[in-house]
């Protein structure tokens, strides 16, 4: 999405941004001075008739929240709000983050302490430089999706949290366990020890139409549960560029959403959950009527896997793609603009084995039209590895069907976060994936070798060394690294700090990384 320099895409809750392009949200929020105003708009248009058959799936089939259609009474949505309010909760998170310290870099301080160090035998001599820790607090919202305590929210609300608490609408506060998180979709599932909780029925987001009336429910700015109203402004939005690694198919709405709404509910006039509020586009930091919610159908697939397996598995086609412009469509003799143009095929991958070639245009998958590359990525990601998919491709002016067995999308990790520390105690706090031609192109790089840093834990050795998400690690002690295993092996050798060659913003820089256990 194109924005001017004063416009930013912001997550609407949690202690930190998901990516560099997203502006971080302060964890501790304060309301100082001024008035928070509101405008009540009387509804004069009755919502379109619906029936309970529109509900996506029965609770018997899925174990997730579904329910009876709740129709508005006259010009009021109070009956809907009364039913959904107990199912929307406030989520507070705490995390420990290391912050930069100047230590003894100031020459006057070094001189001062140095004098007294000599006088008192070094007792007050210069202290070693340290990275002090700071407690950071985040605020967000969540939706109860199972009566035995499962809650759906955003990944960025609880990412790297040391403690998560949930505040129910009835005033109860409970500690929550993070069942699983999925950064690519920005979704997470929590669990509290409770029973017979009020749930919110899951709707079918595919049936949502532009112009439908929607309600947004959450805890903006920590003032308490708030309900706002608007319409669906657009569907199929993405705020990240291709190659950023996320899966986005946002419902855009003008219902006011602010910081603290992240993880909250976007609800239809049937009283069904159709989206999880996630981001806003803003020039001011607050709502300007451009908000984004993760559609319920995407959320249903992710949360079911998180509850059952604690992680999300996705199919992989093994191609790099680009948009089909009107000029490309004319050049290829396509009847219309649309689909995804294959500009690269992974050797030995699922697509190559199925006969997909560079220059093919994928126009449909399993009889569902491929609008663009983002649509194709989302469609493939919804399928499980090992499943068969039928692609409709355009080649040499004709269309044909190709059956492909999907591989598994894997993000290789080297000592990533708490999970790696729990298993091997290495503590680098670093996650990486191989540098593919598509990623290199998105980063504006000519190099082919290296691994891309996809995440850095603030309290890990990688953060202390100055590594950042988006860096490309090309070499360790002069040895080229192409995979996470190669990086791990290179870091495990030697007694001195590792000399790491990093490409950042098109420039190369050496960093020193203390080896674990040394």
N, C-alpha and C positions, 0 to 999 in steps of 0.2 A: 504494500500500500504506500503510495507516495504521500509524504507529508512535508510541510515546510519546516524550517529550522526551529520554529517555536512550538512545534506540535510533537507530542510524544505519546507512545503507546504505553500505558501503565497497567500493571497488575493491580487489582483493587483490594489487596490484602496481603498479609504475610510480611516477614522481616526483610526480604531481599528480592531483587529481580531475578527472572528466570534466565535472561540473556542480557548481553551487553546493551542491546537496543532498548530494553525495557528499563524505565527509570525506577530505581529502588523506592520502596515505600517505607517510610520511617516506622519502626516497630512501636515506639511509644508515642501515642497521638495525644495532643493537647488542644483543647478548645479555648482560645484566648480572645476576648473582646468580640464585638460585632454581634450580629444576629444571624441565626440560621433560619431562613424563611422558607415558606412552603406555599404552594398554590394548589387549591383544590379545583379540579375541573369536573364539572358535572357531566356524566355520560348521557348522551342523548341517543346514541345508536345501540340498539340491542345486538348482542353477539349472534352469530349464525347458529341455527339449530344444530344440535349434536346428539349423539346417542352413545350409550355406554359401550357399544361395539367398537368405537374408535380407539378404546384403550388397547395398548400394544399387545400385552400378553397377560394371561391370568396369573394370579399369585400361586396357584397350584402348580403351574408349569415352570415358573421361574424362581419362586421363593422370594421375589422382590415385591416392593409395594405397588399394588395396583388398586383401583377402587372405583366406586360409583361416580358417575358424572354429577357435578354440583353446578346447577344453573344459577346465574345471578338473579336476585329478586328485584324486579323493576329496574330502577336506575342505580342500584347499589350492588357492590361486590362483597358486601359484608358476610353473606353466608359462605362464600368461597374462602375469604380471609380467615374466618373463625375456624374452618376446618384445617387450613394449612399452617396456621401460626405455630401450633405445638410441634410441628415436624421440622421447623427451621430453627437452628441453634446458633449460638455464638461460640467461636473457637479462639482460644488464646494460646499462643505458643511462646516458648522461651528457648533461647539458644545462646551458647557461649561463642564469642568471636574474638579473635586476636586483632588488636588494632596497632597501627604503626606508632612507634615511640622514638623520639629523637635521642633518647638515652643520654650519652655523654658527648654528643657530636658538637655541642656548643663549646668553642675554645675557651671562653671565660669560665664556664663551669668546670671544664677539665683542669684549668689552671688553679681555680679555687680549691677543688678537692685534692688536686695534686699537692698543693702546699701543705694542707693539713694532713695528707697522707704521709708526707715525709716527717712531719712533726710528731705524729702519733704512731709511727712505725707501720704505716700502711693500713691501719684499721679503717680509716675513712677514705681510702684510695678509690679510684674510679671503679664503679660497678660495671659488670658486663652488660652489654646491650640486651634488652629483653623485649618481648612482645607481650604487653599486658593484655589480660582478658577483659572483655566487656560483655555484660548481659544484655541481650537484645530481645525485645518483646514484640510479638506480632499479633495482629487482630484480623480475624476473618469470620466467615459464616460457614454453615454446613447444612445438609439435608439428611434427615433420618430416612433410610431406605429399607430397613428391616426392623421389625418391632423388637428384636432381641439385641439391639444396640449398634447396628452397623450404620455408619454415617459417611456420606459422600461429600468431598470438599475438593479444593484445589491443591495440587502439589506444592505450589509456591507458598501456600499458607503454613504448611507444616515442614517444609524442607529443612533438614539438618537440625530439627528441634530436639532439645534435650527433654523437654516436658511439654505435653499438650493437655489442656483442660477444655471441657465442654460445658457450656452454660445452657441448660434447658429453659424453655419458655416459662416453666412453672417455678423457676428460681433455683432449682437444684444445680450444683456444680460437681462435675465428676472428672477424674483423671481418665484420659483416653490413651489407648494403645494404637500405634500406627500399624495397621495390617499390611499396607503396602502403598507405594507411591509410583507414579509413572510420569516422569518429567516430559517425555515427548507429547503427551496429551494434556499435561498439566492437571492431572487428576490424582486423588488419593482417597483411600478408605480408612476410616478410624473405627474403633470398637470401644464401647463403654459397657460396663457391667450393669445392665438394666434389662427389664422385661416389659412387655406390653406398652411399648412406646408408640406414640402416634406417628404414622408414616405418611409419606406423600406419594401418591400414585404416579407411576412412570407412564408418560404419554409417548406417542409415536411422533418424533420430531420430523419425520419425512412428510407427515400430513400438515405441518405448519405452513401457512401461506403468508406471503408479504401482505401486510395490512391487517393481520389478526391482532386483536387486543391481547396484551400480556401484562402480568403483574410481576414486579421484582421485589423479592423479600430478602432482607438481610439486616446487618447491624452497621450502617455507615458511620464512620468516624467514632464508633463506640457510644453513640447516643442512645442505643436501644433498638429493639426490633422495629423495622420501618417497612412499610409497603408503599411502592410507587407504581404508577401505571403508564403504559405507553403502547406502542404498536411494534410489530415486527417490521423493521425498515428494509432488511435484505437478508438473503441466505447465502451460504457458501463463501463467507468472507475468510480471508487469511491476512494476518498482520505481519507474519514473518515472510522473508524471501525464500525462494527455493534453495535447498541445501542447508537451511538452518537446523534441520533435524526434527522439527515439531510436526505434529499432525493436527491441522486446523481446518475446521469446516463451520466457522462460527455463525450463529444466528445474531444478526445485528438488531439492536433495539434502541429506541429513544427513551425508554423508561429510565428515569434518573438512577444511575449507579455510581457509587463513590467508594473511596478507600474504606475497607471493612466489609464491603459487599461480596468480596471474592469467596467463592464456594457456596454462595447463597442460591436461592431458587428463582428461576424464571418460569412462571406458571401461566398456563392457558386459562381461558374463561371456563374450561371444563374442570378446573381444579387439578390438572395434571402437571407434573414436572416435565417441561419440554427442554430445559437447558440449565446449565450451571454457570452462573455469572463469573466472569474471569478477568476481563480487561476493559479499559476505556481508552478512547482516543481523545486527548485533551491538550489545549493550549494553556490551561491554567492550573492543572492538577486536580480539578474537580470535574463534575459531569457537565458536558456541553451537548448532551443528547446523542452521543455515539458510544454505545456500549456493546460488548460482545459476550455471548454465552456459548458454552460448549453444548452441542445438541445432545439430547437425552439418548439417542440411539448409539452415538459414539461412547457416551458415558456408560451405558448398559454393558457393552462389550468389555470395556476396560475394567469396570468394577467387578464384574462377574469373575474375571480372571484373577484379579487381585484377591478377592475373597477366597477363591478356590485354591490358587497356586501361590499367591503372594507376589507374583510378577506377571508381566504381559508378554506373550509371544506373538510375533507378527510374521506374516508371509513376506517373502522377498522375490521380486521378479528378476533382478539382476540386469537392469538397464539404466542408462542416464537419458534424460528427456529434456525437451524444451517446448515452449508454446508454439502452436501453429498460427502464424500471423496470416493476414490476408494475402500478403505477397508470397509466402510459402505455399499457401493453399492453391494459389494460381499456378505457381511453378510446378506443383505436384499433380495438378489437374484434379484437385479435390472439389466436390460440389459445394462445400461450405467450410467455414472456419470452425475449428474444433478438434478435439482429440489431443494426443500427446505424440510429438515427433521423437523417435528414438535416434539419439545422436551418439550412443555408445552402448556396447553390449559387453557384459562382464564375461571374460573367457571362462568356459566351463560352468557358467551359471545356468539357472533354470531357463532363462529366455533363449540363450544360445542353443541349449539342448533341444528346445522346442522349435528351433528354426527361425527365431526372430532375428532380423537383420537391421543394421544401421540404415536409416532412411525410411523404415516402416512407420506408419502412423497408426497408433492404437486408438480406435474409435469407440470400442465397447468392451466391457468385461462382464461375463455372465449375463449378457443381454441388457446390461445397464450402460447407458451412454456415458462416455468419458468426455466431460466438458473441457478439461484442461489437465495439465500435469499434476496439479494439486489434488484434483478429483481422483486421478488414477492412483496416486500414492495412498490416499485415504482408503480407497476401495481395496487395494491389495493388502494394506495393513489390517483391515477388518477380517481377513481370511487367515486361517491357521496354516502353519508350515506343513507341507506334505499333502495339502489338498489340491485338487485339480481345478483349474480355472480355464474357461473358454474365452479367448481373446478374439475380437474382430479387428483385423488389421487392413489397412489400405496400402497396396504396393503396386507400382506400375499401372496405376489407373483402375485397378480392380480391387475388390474386397474379398477376403477369405477368412475362414475360421482357423484358429490355431489353439490346440489344447496344450496347457503347460502345467507342470507340477511344481508348486511353489517351494522354494527353499526357505530357510529361516533367517530372518534379519537378526544379526548379532552385533551388539556394541561391546567390543572387547574392552576389558578394564584391567588396569594395573593398580592393584592395591587401592581399590575405590572405597573411600568412606569407611563408615563404621563396620560394614560387613567384612571388608578385607582385614581390618584390624582385629575383628573377632576371630577370624580364621587363622591368620598368620602373624598378626601383631606387627606388620612391617611399618604401617603408619605413614606412607607417603601421601595419602589423601589425594590421589590423582586418578582420573579416568581418561582413557584415550580410545581412539579408533583409527584404523588405517587411513592414510591419505589416499582417497580415490580421485580419479580425474575430475569427477563432478565437484567434489569439495575443493580441490585445488583451483578449479576454474572460478568457483564462487569466491574464494579467498584472493583471487588475482595472482596466483602463483604459477610459475613455470615448472617448479620441481615436482618430481614424481615420488620421491622417497621420503619417508617420515611417518609419524603418527600425529593425529590432531588431538589436542587437549580438549576434552568435552566437559570436564568439571574439575574443580579444585576445592578441596575441603579447607575452610579457613584455618583450622588448627593443625593442618598437616605439614610435612616437610616441604612439599611442593610449593605451598603458599609462602612459606618462609624464604624459599629460594627466589620467589618473584614470578613463578609461572602463573599464567592466566588462561582462562578458557579462550580458545581460538588460536593459541600458540601452536606451532608445528615443531615438534621435536625431530630434528634431522639426524643428529649424531649424539652419541654418548662416548666420551673419551676417544673420539676419532672414528668410532665404529658406527656405520649407518644402521638405523633401526627402522624396520618396516611394519612390525607388528607389536602388540602388547607383550607377547612372550619374549620377543627380542629385547624390548625395553627392560623388562623385568630381569632378564639374564644379564644385560649390560650393567644394570644398577647393583646387581648382587656381587659383581667382581671388583676387587680392589679394596684398598684400605683408606685411600684418600677421598676427599669429596669428589663426586663425579662432575666432569666438565661437560655441560650440556649445550649443544649448539641449537639455538631456537630461531625460527623464522617468525617475525611478528610485523605485520603491516608492510610486508615486502622487504623488510630489512632483517639482517642476521645479527644475533647477539649471543654471547656466551654467558651462561649462568652456572653457578656452582650449587650442586645439590648434595646435602649431607646424606651419606648412605645410612640406611636403617641398620641399627644394631652396632654401629661403629662408634 
